[in-house]
Amino acid sequence: MPKRGCPFAAAAPLQLKVRVGQKELSRGVCGERYSREIFDPSGAASIACSSCVRAVDGKAVCGQCERALCRRCVRTCWGCGAVACALCGLVDCSDIYEKALCTSCAVFEA
């Protein structure tokens, strides 16, 4: 049986992958807010959080990859107390409460 054709033909918009960076975020719906969070008033770029791209408001860094983190993205390991980012941390939802685990402790839990 042949594959059926697209019912929308040429009216369907192209679905392309688009890279969204700081420049595109600063021009979007919440552009003014993102511009204030990412850039200093002097116009120089500040250090951005590796997880959410907001301006870093402290000196927290991931214990695994040493990337800068804002206070919203800091995850403290339930096992050893190390700081982990969203990329290096694992959230265990098997219990009533969520537990954040660093990669070292996640190996022992599995």
MOKA-V914977 format. One record per helix or strand of 2 or more residues. SS is the DSSP state (A for helix, B for strand). FROM is the first residue (numbers start at 1). LEN is the number of residues. If there is no record, write none. Layout:
BEGIN
SS;FROM;LEN + SS;FROM;LEN
END
This chain:
BEGIN
A;9;3 + A;22;5 + A;31;8 + B;75;2 + B;83;2 + B;90;3 + B;99;3 + A;103;7
END
